[in-house]
C-alpha cells in the first residue's frame, strides 16, 4: 500500500473550487444553476491586454524567461508600486509567479521553519492556514467580529504574539468579508509588528476593487521601516479580469525574494511568457476598463446587500472592497428542509445548491460557520434571481 506524506493529513480541496466545480457539473447535466461562489470577475479581459498577448506570440516571446519574471514586467510592477502606493522597489526586490496563490505559497515555504507561528485574522482566505501548515508553520487564528468591521485590533494582535511568532497576514480588502483597514489602523498594526520583529505579509490582490470612495492603503507605505519589514503580494487576476492568465507578484526584502525565486526555480520555473507580456500591458497600459468594472460591482453589491438584509434570519455586512458579501445565517441554523437539519454553513450551502440551484460557499472553511460567502462578480440578473431563490429556500425551512 502506498503511504502518502504526513503533511497531507487534513488537507482538502479548496472549498471555493469544489463548489464551483460541482455547480458547473450540475449545469452540464441541464440543471438551472446560478453561481454565486466563484471568485473571478465575469468581465472579459480588456482588448488591449489580449492584443499584447497576441503580439507576444507573433514576436516569438514563447520561450523560457528568467525564473522570477522578465525585467519589463518587474519594471512595470515597480512603477505600479511607486505610482499607486509611493513604494520604491528594485528589480531584485520583486518576483513574478504563477498567480497570487503561488506567490503566497512560495513565501511560506521560504520563511517558515517547523513550529513557526503565523498570525491570521479570521475570517480569512481559506488557503492561508493550509499553506502556512504545508510550510511547517502553525496558524495562530485571531477571531474578529462583524461589529468591529471584521478587522483585527492592534490590542488583539499584541496579545497573540509569542516568541514563536514569525509573521502576520493582513488582507485588505479582504476575502471573504470585503473589510478594509484605514491607513491609521494599518500604521498601528505595522508598529506592533516592528516592535516584535514580526514579518508583515500584506495581501493586496483586491486593492483596486473598492467602493463608497474608499481608497485602499498598503501597510508597507506607513513607514520606511514597515516597507523593509513587509512582503507585499498582488497580481493581475482580479483587477484586470485575468484569472486564467496566472500572474501574481510579490515585493519585499531581497533575501526573501531571492529565496522565493530559488523555490520557484525548483517547482514551476518561470510564469508563462505570454501572460507576462500581457501583464506588462495590463499594469502599464490604459486603466479605463477598471473604473467601468468597479462601477458595476458597486451596483451589484448594493443590490445584493439590500436583498439579503430583507430575508428573515439573514444579515449581510456591507463590504468596502473585493466582490463578496459575507452573510450571517445564524437565524436559519437549526431549521430543517426535506428532512435535512441545517446545522451549519455547509448544510445550508448544500441545501441551496440541491434545492434552489444556487451555488454559494460555506463560511466554515473561511473560519466562521455562521456565515456564507456570496460573490457578486456575476451579472445583476444572477444577483437578483440568486438572492430571490435564497429567500424562498430560507422561507421553506421548518
C-alpha positions in Angstrom: 0.0 0.0 0.0 1.3 3.4 -0.9 1.8 5.7 2.0 1.2 9.4 1.3 3.1 12.2 3.0 2.0 13.1 6.6 1.8 16.7 5.6 -1.3 15.9 3.6 -3.2 15.0 6.8 -6.4 17.0 6.9 -5.7 18.6 3.5 -8.8 19.1 1.5 -9.7 20.6 -1.9 -10.3 24.4 -1.8 -14.0 24.9 -0.9 -14.4 27.6 -3.4 -13.0 25.5 -6.2 -15.0 22.5 -5.1 -18.4 24.3 -5.0 -17.6 25.9 -8.4 -16.8 22.5 -9.9 -20.0 21.0 -8.6 -22.1 23.8 -9.8 -20.6 23.5 -13.3 -21.2 19.8 -13.3 -24.8 20.2 -12.4 -25.2 22.9 -15.1 -23.7 20.5 -17.6 -26.4 18.0 -16.7 -29.0 20.5 -17.6 -29.8 22.0 -14.1 -30.6 25.7 -13.9 -27.7 26.8 -11.6 -26.9 30.3 -10.6 -23.3 30.5 -9.4 -22.6 33.0 -6.6 -19.5 31.2 -5.5 -16.7 31.9 -7.9 -14.0 34.4 -7.1 -13.4 35.8 -10.5 -14.9 38.8 -12.4 -17.4 38.0 -15.1 -15.9 40.7 -17.4 -13.7 39.7 -20.3 -10.0 40.5 -20.2 -9.7 44.0 -21.9 -8.8 44.0 -25.6 -5.5 45.9 -25.2 -4.3 43.2 -22.9 -5.4 40.3 -25.2 -3.7 42.2 -28.1 -0.5 42.4 -26.2 -0.5 38.7 -25.7 -1.2 38.0 -29.4 1.7 40.4 -30.3 4.0 38.5 -27.9 3.1 35.2 -29.6 3.7 36.7 -33.1 7.0 38.3 -31.9 8.2 34.9 -30.7 8.0 35.6 -27.0 7.2 31.9 -26.3 10.4 30.7 -24.7 11.7 30.3 -21.1 12.1 33.6 -19.3 14.1 34.3 -16.1 12.6 32.4 -13.2 11.4 35.4 -11.3 9.9 37.2 -14.4 11.0 39.4 -17.3 12.7 42.7 -16.5 9.9 44.6 -18.4 7.3 43.2 -16.1 9.4 43.8 -12.9 9.8 47.4 -14.1 6.0 47.7 -14.7 5.4 46.3 -11.2 7.9 48.7 -9.7 6.2 51.6 -11.5 2.8 50.5 -10.2 4.1 50.4 -6.6 5.6 53.9 -6.9 2.6 55.3 -8.7 -0.2 53.8 -6.5 1.5 53.2 -3.2 4.5 55.5 -3.0 6.7 52.4 -2.5 10.1 52.1 -4.1 11.4 48.6 -5.1 14.3 47.5 -7.3 14.1 44.5 -9.6 15.8 42.2 -7.1 13.1 43.0 -4.6 10.3 41.8 -7.0 9.3 38.3 -8.1 6.6 37.3 -10.6 4.9 34.0 -10.0 2.1 31.8 -11.4 -0.7 33.7 -9.8 -1.2 35.3 -6.4 -1.7 32.0 -4.7 1.7 30.8 -6.0 3.4 33.9 -4.5 2.0 33.2 -1.1 2.9 29.5 -1.2 6.5 30.4 -2.2 6.6 32.9 0.6 5.5 30.5 3.3 8.0 27.9 2.0 10.8 30.5 2.1 10.3 31.9 5.6 8.8 29.1 7.8 10.5 26.5 10.0 8.6 23.8 11.9 6.7 25.4 14.7 6.9 29.0 13.5 3.6 30.8 14.1 1.7 32.8 11.6 -0.9 35.2 12.9 -4.1 35.1 10.7 -7.2 37.2 11.5 -10.4 35.3 11.0 -12.5 35.2 8.7 -9.6 34.5 6.4 -9.0 33.4 2.8 -9.2 29.7 3.3 -5.8 28.9 1.8 -3.7 30.9 4.3 -3.8 28.4 7.2 -3.4 25.5 4.9 -0.3 26.9 3.1 1.2 28.0 6.4 0.8 24.4 7.7 2.3 23.0 4.5 5.3 25.2 5.1 5.7 23.7 8.6 4.2 26.6 10.3 1.4 26.9 12.9 -1.6 29.1 12.0 -2.5 31.3 15.0 -6.1 32.3 14.3 -7.4 35.6 15.8 -11.2 35.8 15.5 -12.7 39.1 14.5 -16.4 40.2 14.7 -18.7 41.9 12.3 -19.4 44.6 14.9 -15.7 45.6 14.6 -15.8 45.6 10.8 -14.2 42.1 10.7 -10.8 43.8 11.5 -8.1 42.7 13.9 -7.4 45.3 16.6 -3.8 46.1 17.5 -4.6 45.0 21.0 -5.7 41.6 19.9 -2.6 41.3 17.7 -0.3 42.2 20.5 -1.9 39.7 22.9 -1.4 36.9 20.4 2.3 37.5 19.7 4.5 34.8 21.2 8.2 34.0 21.0 7.4 31.7 18.0 5.5 34.4 16.0 7.2 34.7 12.6 4.7 36.6 10.5 1.2 38.2 10.4 -1.1 38.1 7.4 -3.0 41.3 6.5 -5.5 41.0 3.7 -7.1 44.4 2.9 -9.6 44.5 1.2 -10.4 41.1 2.5 -11.7 37.8 1.0 -14.3 36.8 2.2 -15.6 39.8 4.1 -14.7 42.7 2.0 -13.4 44.5 5.1 -10.6 47.1 4.7 -8.3 48.8 7.1 -7.7 52.5 7.2 -4.2 54.0 6.9 -4.1 54.7 10.6 -5.2 51.2 11.6 -2.5 49.8 9.3 0.1 52.1 10.8 -0.7 50.8 14.4 -0.5 47.2 13.3 2.8 47.8 11.5 4.3 49.4 14.6 3.3 46.4 16.7 4.8 44.1 14.2 8.0 46.1 14.1 8.3 46.2 17.8 8.1 42.4 18.0 10.2 41.5 14.9 7.2 40.0 13.1 7.2 39.9 9.3 4.2 41.6 7.7 2.6 39.7 4.8 0.2 42.1 3.0 -2.1 40.5 0.5 -3.4 43.4 -1.6 -4.9 41.5 -4.5 -8.3 43.4 -4.2 -6.6 46.8 -3.8 -8.3 48.4 -6.8 -11.8 47.0 -6.1 -13.1 49.4 -3.5 -16.4 51.3 -3.1 -18.0 54.3 -1.5 -15.0 56.5 -2.3 -12.7 54.3 -0.1 -9.1 54.0 -1.3 -7.1 51.1 0.0 -3.7 51.7 1.6 -0.7 49.4 1.7 0.6 48.7 5.2 4.1 48.9 3.7 3.6 52.5 2.9 3.0 53.5 6.6 6.8 54.0 7.1 10.1 53.1 5.6 10.7 50.6 8.4 7.4 48.9 7.6 8.4 48.7 3.9 11.6 46.9 4.8 9.7 44.5 7.1 6.9 43.7 4.7 6.3 41.4 1.7 3.5 42.9 -0.4 1.5 40.5 -2.6 -0.6 41.4 -5.6 -1.5 40.3 -9.1 -3.5 41.0 -12.2 -6.2 38.4 -11.8 -8.9 40.4 -10.1 -8.1 44.0 -11.2 -7.9 43.1 -14.9 -10.1 40.1 -15.1 -7.1 37.9 -15.8 -7.7 34.9 -13.5 -6.8 32.3 -16.1 -3.6 34.1 -17.1 -2.0 33.2 -13.8 0.3 36.1 -13.0 0.9 37.2 -9.4 3.8 39.2 -7.9 5.4 40.0 -4.6 7.8 42.7 -3.4 9.9 42.7 -0.3 13.4 42.2 1.2 16.0 41.0 -1.3 16.9 37.9 0.8 13.2 36.8 0.9 12.6 37.4 -2.8 15.8 35.5 -3.6 14.7 32.6 -1.5 11.2 32.6 -3.2 12.9 32.6 -6.6 15.1 29.6 -5.7 12.0 27.7 -4.6 10.2 28.7 -7.8 13.2 27.6 -9.8 12.7 24.0 -8.5 9.0 23.9 -9.0 7.4 25.8 -11.8 10.3 27.8 -13.2 9.1 30.9 -14.9 5.5 32.1 -15.2 4.0 31.8 -18.8 6.0 34.1 -21.1 2.9 35.2 -23.0 1.0 36.0 -19.8 3.9 38.1 -18.6 3.8 40.3 -21.6 0.1 40.7 -21.3 0.6 41.7 -17.6 3.0 44.4 -18.7 0.3 46.0 -20.8 -2.3 45.4 -18.0 -0.3 47.3 -15.4 1.3 50.0 -17.6 -1.5 50.5 -20.3 -4.8 52.3 -20.2 -6.8 51.7 -17.0 -10.2 52.8 -18.3 -11.8 49.4 -18.0 -11.2 49.2 -14.3 -13.5 52.1 -13.5 -16.3 50.5 -15.5 -15.9 47.2 -13.7 -15.8 48.7 -10.3 -18.8 50.8 -11.0 -20.8 47.7 -12.0 -19.6 45.8 -9.0 -20.7 48.6 -6.7 -24.2 48.5 -8.1 -24.4 44.7 -7.7 -23.0 44.9 -4.2 -25.7 47.4 -3.2 -28.5 45.2 -4.7 -27.2 42.0 -3.1 -26.7 43.5 0.4 -30.1 45.2 0.4 -31.9 42.0 -0.8 -30.1 39.7 1.7 -30.9 42.0 4.6 -34.6 41.7 3.7 -34.5 37.9 4.3 -35.7 36.9 7.8 -32.8 35.2 9.6 -30.1 36.6 7.4 -28.0 39.7 7.7 -25.3 41.0 5.3 -22.2 43.0 6.1 -21.7 45.8 3.5 -18.2 45.3 2.1 -15.8 48.2 1.3 -13.9 46.2 -1.2 -13.4 42.9 -3.2 -16.6 41.4 -4.7 -18.0 39.2 -1.9 -20.7 39.5 0.7 -20.2 37.6 3.9 -23.8 36.9 5.0 -24.7 35.9 8.6 -27.2 33.0 8.5 -27.3 32.4 12.3 -31.1 32.9 12.3 -31.5 30.0 9.9 -29.4 27.4 11.8 -31.4 24.7 13.4 -34.1 24.7 10.7 -34.9 21.7 8.5 -35.5 21.2 4.8 -36.7 18.0 3.3 -35.6 16.1 6.4 -32.2 17.7 6.4 -31.2 19.7 9.5 -29.3 22.9 8.9 -26.6 22.6 11.5 -24.0 24.9 9.8 -23.0 26.8 6.7 -22.1 23.6 4.8 -25.6 22.2 5.3 -27.2 25.5 4.1 -24.9 25.7 1.1 -25.8 22.1 0.2 -29.5 22.9 0.6 -29.2 25.9 -1.7 -27.4 24.1 -4.4 -29.6 20.9 -4.3 -33.0 22.5 -3.8 -32.7 26.1 -5.1 -30.0 25.8 -7.8 -27.8 28.5 -6.2 -24.1 27.9 -5.5 -22.6 29.8 -2.5 -19.6 28.9 -0.4 -20.0 27.9 3.2 -18.3 30.1 5.8 -16.7 27.3 7.8 -13.6 27.0 5.7 -13.1 30.8 6.0 -13.2 30.5 9.8 -16.8 31.3 10.7 -19.5 28.7 10.3 -22.3 31.2 11.0 -21.8 32.7 7.5 -21.9 32.0 3.8 -19.9 33.8 1.2 -21.6 35.1 -2.0 -19.9 36.6 -4.9 -21.3 39.5 -6.9 -18.8 39.0 -9.7 -21.6 37.9 -11.9 -24.5 39.6 -13.7 -27.1 41.8 -12.0 -29.7 39.3 -13.3 -28.0 36.5 -11.5 -27.6 38.5 -8.3 -31.3 39.4 -8.2 -32.5 35.9 -9.1 -30.0 34.2 -6.9 -31.0 36.1 -3.8 -34.7 35.6 -4.7 -34.1 31.8 -4.6 -32.2 32.1 -1.4 -35.2 33.9 0.1 -37.6 31.2 -1.0 -35.3 28.5 0.4 -35.0 30.2 3.7 -38.7 30.6 3.9 -39.2 26.9 3.4 -37.1 26.0 6.4 -39.2 24.4 9.2 
